[in-house]
Amino acid sequence: MELILLLIIPVFLWVFSLVLLSIWTHFLRFIIWNIILILFYFCTEIYLGNYIWGHDPYGIGTFFRLAFCLITHTVIGFLFALYRNYKLRNNETST
């Protein structure tokens, strides 16, 4: 059950963030930079994980570090989307 929530909650937050930011003019740039950052996280963890954190015989530590990176990245992106949507709405009503 926890694993399903671990997968569903970030996807839900990601989709909701995309909906909130869809009216932003820099939306495509935001998507591209997020994909680059996620790829950097994953490549660093997969290819440099043994050098940074040591040997992980079962891969459980790697799995949880990747899940932690994905969840924190999604939550930070969601908070940014809330902030940016609030700013966009305020600019729209003031003009």
KAWO-V442216 format. One record per helix or strand of 2 or more residues. SS is the DSSP state (a for helix, b for strand). FROM is the first residue (numbers start at 1). LEN is the number of residues. If there is no record, write none. Layout:
# KAWO-V442216
{{SS | FROM | LEN} {SS | FROM | LEN}}
This chain:
# KAWO-V442216
{{a | 2 | 20} {a | 27 | 27} {a | 60 | 35}}
